[in-house]
Amino acid sequence: MMKDMVEVRWHGRGGQGAKTACLLLADVAFSAGKHVQGFPEYGPERMGAPITAYNRISSDRCSVHSNIYNPDYVVVVDETLLTSVDVTKGLKDNGAIIINSEKTPEELRPLLRGYRGGVYTIDARRISEETMGRNFPNTPMLAATVKVSKIVDRELFIKDMEHSFHHKFASSPHVVEGNMNAIKKSLEEVCG
């Protein structure tokens, strides 16, 4: 295992954008010159069903091609999963968990099965509704993950995401603006 490799496991429900956020994190890290992997774990996914996605990010080429069992970071896009999925399984104590919730990290810690590492929360629903007019938690969760993990430089992340959104939503400038506002607000509002 490479010494600078960072591994991230995403937990969400089908349709919430966890897979998209995972792939965007891989794109951003790749743009920063890193070697990346970003992949979902496929099963009988359907809207609302629990899904898992993974990132490996390293300055060296990675030859490991498996799911991630001991992540440095876990991102929980839907806090209802805390009671139905062991989201902290294998999570390193020197890592962190980032949870989409209006609750504080202290309020959620009792649900984390004795996990002793860092706990961060962000109200991704509120932020996305305020900035984009709908509940799209993946953009705020991506920003929170970048802030907590420091996988890529903050300014580089903002610049790269703006470029990506302009390309993806060229005919909808209001979507670009909403997503960028969600990113900037999320970078400021992560609690932990």
N, C-alpha and C positions, 0 to 999 in steps of 0.2 A: 504494500500500500504506500502510495506517495505521501510524503510528510506534509505537503501543503494542500492535499485534496480536501475539499469541502463537500459533504454529502447532505442533501436536503430531501426530506420525505414530505409530500403534500397529502393531506386528507381533506376530502370535500364530498359533495354529492353531485351526481350527474347534472349538468346544466348550470353549475355555479362558476365554472371557468377555472377550476384548479389545474386542469390539464393545460389550458391556454397560458395561465400564469407561469407554470413550470416551463413551458416551451419559450415564453418570453424571457424568463431568467436565463435560459440557455443562450438565447440570441444575444442578450446584453453582455453576458460573460464572454461569449465568442468575439463580439465586437471589441472587447477590452483585451483581446489577445490570449484568452485562456482556451484550454482544451475542455470541451463540454460534452455532457450527455444529458438529455432531457427526454423522458419517456413515461408513458402511463402504464399501469398494470391493467391489462384488459381482462375482463370477465364478462358476465352477462349484464353490462351496464345499461341502465335505463334512467330516465329523468328521475332525480331524487335518490337513486341508489348510492351507497358509499363507493367512492373511487379513491385510488391511490396513484400518485405520480411521483417521479424521482428526478433529482438532478445530481450529477457528479461534475465538479468543477475543479480544475487543476492547471498548474502551469506546465505540467508534463503530460504527454499522451497517456491516456488511460486504457489499459487492456482488460479491465474488469467489466464484464457484461452480465450483471445479475441485478436483482432487486437490491435495495439498500436495507440492511438489517441493523446497523448501528449508526444512524444519522447524527450529524452534528447539529442539525436544525430540523424541527418539525413545524409545519405550517398547517393550522387547522382552519379551514375556510368556513366550516359550519360547527358551531359550538355544541350542537345537539349530539355530535359524534363523541364527545367526551364521555358520555355515559354508555355508549354502545360499542365503541372500538377502543382498543388499548393503544391510544395514540402515542404514549410515551415508551412503548416497547422498544428496547434497544437504544433509546435516546441517551447520548453521552451526557454525563453530569456536568461536563464543562461546556456543553452546548446550550441550546435554548429552544423553547417552544413559543410560537407566535399564534395567538388565538383571535379569531374574529369574534369580538364580544363587546358589549357595552359595560361589562363588569370589569372590576380591577383584577390584576394578577393575583392579589391576595384572596379575593373572593373565589377564584377558580382553582387555586392550588389544591384544595381538598379533593377535587375531582381527578387529580393527576397521579393517583396510585403511588404516592410517596416520592415522586420525582423531585430531586433536590436542585436541579439546575435553574437557569434563568427562565422566567416566565414573563411574556410580553403580551399585551392586548392592544387591539385597535378596533374601533367601531366602524368596520368597513361598510356596513349597511348604511349607516347615517352619512358617512363621507360620500359614498357613491350616489346616494339619493340627493344630497345637497349639490354635488358638482355635476352629476350626469343625469339627474332626474329619474333614475331607476336603480334598483338594487343589483349592481354589478360588483360583487365583492373582490373579484380577482385583481383589478388594478390597485386598490388600496393594499391588498395582501401582498402583492408583488413589491410595492414600495416599502412596506414594513419589513419584509424579508431582506431586502437590500440594506436597509438601515441597520437592522439588528446584526446581520451576518457580516456586513462590510465586504461582501464578495467583490463588489465593484465600487469605484469611487462615486460618491453622490452626484457630483456635477456631470461626470461622464454618463451616469445612468440617466439623468434628466435629459441631457442632450441626445442620447441615443434613442430614448423612448419618444421624444418629440419627432425625431427623424422617422422612426418606425411608424408612429401614428399618422404623420403627414402622408407617408407612402400608402398605408393601409386604408386610410379614410380620406383620400384626396378630394373626393366630392362632398365631404361632410365636415367642413371646418369646425362646426360647433361640437362635433364628437371629439375632435383633436383637443379643443380647448377644455372640454369637460374632463377628459382623461388626464390631461396635464395638470389641471387644478386638483384632481383626485390624488395624483402622485405627490404634488407639493404639499398638500394638506396632510396626507398620510405620513410623509417623512417627518412632519412636525408633531404629529399626535400619537405616535406609538408610546404606550405606557409600559414601564418595566423597571 
